[in-house]
Amino acid sequence: MGMEFGWWKTTQEDGKFQIVVNVHGGNIEWSRKQGHHAQWVAYGPPDEEDWDRLIFEAEKRVPRRLISPKQFAAIKALRPGCDLK
């Protein structure tokens, strides 16, 4: 089952834009769009702040049973440099 996470981010260089992360079958896809009528484009590489936000958003869904603890562990294992694999 695929999972989608999204939030807004603001940087000095790019201004405000939306980030969406799709996780499906051990694969992760980062996309971004800036503006209502803009197309989604690949986003990356994500920095540590982006990974922290993804983990935070996923962690909020575990107590509400929107994702299982096993799915949460799989998302954390996708982070580069993570030794959970």
C-alpha positions, 0 to 999 in steps of 0.5 A: 500500500502506498503512503503519501506525505505532504507539507509546505516549505519556505526557503530564501532562494525559492520562496514557498513551495509544496513538497509531497513524498510518495512511499510505495514498496520500499521506494521513495519519490520526492516531488515539489510544486510552486504555485497553484497551476505549476506542474509537479517536478522531482525534488532532491536531494532532500536535506536533513530537515526534509528527512526530519519532517518526513519522519515527524509526519509519519510518526504522527500517523502511527498512534492514529493507526493510519500507518503501522509501526512496521510501515513507520520502521520501513520509512525510517530505514529509507533514510540515507545513513540509517542502519536499520536495514 
